[in-house]
């Protein structure tokens, strides 16, 4: 009986953290994947090029380029306004 209780506790200790890291987002649609591939190609990635041993490098460079452009786009003009403002005091 004690062995069964210990087995259940060990199984729970293993499964509970695994469930915490489960994906909660929905899978990407075909259109989303295609749009992401088009963005990567515009950033310099060519999926049809001959691989000379460093294929992940070109993909990582294109992803870094996209990330930089997205960060620059969000850091555009002026400060962020977090609350209300009072004027005329």
C-alpha positions in Angstrom: 0.0 0.0 0.0 2.8 2.4 0.9 4.5 1.6 -2.4 1.4 2.6 -4.4 1.1 5.9 -2.5 4.8 6.6 -3.1 4.3 5.8 -6.8 1.4 8.1 -7.1 3.3 10.9 -5.3 6.3 10.5 -7.6 4.1 10.5 -10.7 2.3 13.6 -9.5 5.6 15.3 -8.8 6.7 14.6 -12.4 3.4 15.4 -14.2 2.5 18.6 -12.5 5.5 20.7 -13.6 5.2 19.2 -17.1 1.6 20.4 -17.3 2.6 23.9 -16.2 4.8 24.2 -19.4 2.1 23.0 -21.8 1.4 25.2 -24.7 -1.7 27.3 -24.2 -1.7 29.1 -27.6 -3.4 27.8 -30.7 -1.3 26.4 -33.5 -0.3 28.8 -36.3 -2.5 28.8 -39.4 -1.0 28.2 -42.9 -1.5 31.9 -43.7 0.5 33.0 -40.6 3.3 30.6 -41.5 3.4 31.9 -45.1 3.4 35.5 -43.9 6.3 34.8 -41.5 8.3 33.1 -44.3 7.7 36.1 -46.6 9.0 38.4 -43.8 12.1 36.3 -43.3 12.8 36.2 -47.1 12.5 40.0 -47.2 15.1 40.1 -44.3 17.5 38.1 -46.4 16.7 34.4 -45.7 16.6 32.1 -48.7 15.2 28.7 -47.8 16.0 27.3 -51.3 19.7 28.2 -51.2 22.3 25.4 -51.1 23.4 24.7 -47.6 27.1 24.9 -47.1 27.1 23.7 -43.5 25.8 26.9 -41.7 22.1 26.9 -42.7 20.8 27.9 -39.2 23.1 31.0 -39.3 21.2 32.6 -42.3 17.9 31.9 -40.6 19.1 33.4 -37.3 20.5 36.5 -39.1 17.1 37.0 -40.8 15.3 36.6 -37.5 17.6 39.0 -35.7 17.0 41.5 -38.5 13.3 41.2 -38.1 13.5 41.6 -34.3 15.6 44.7 -34.7 13.1 46.3 -37.1 10.2 45.4 -34.8 12.0 46.9 -31.8 12.8 50.1 -33.8 9.2 50.4 -34.9 7.9 50.2 -31.3 10.4 52.6 -29.9 9.4 55.4 -32.3 8.3 58.8 -31.0 8.0 60.1 -27.5 7.5 58.6 -24.1 4.8 56.2 -23.2 1.9 57.7 -21.2 1.0 55.5 -18.3 -1.8 57.4 -16.7 -3.7 60.6 -16.6 -2.2 64.1 -16.9 -3.2 67.3 -15.2 -2.7 70.7 -16.8 -3.4 74.2 -15.7 -2.4 74.0 -12.1 
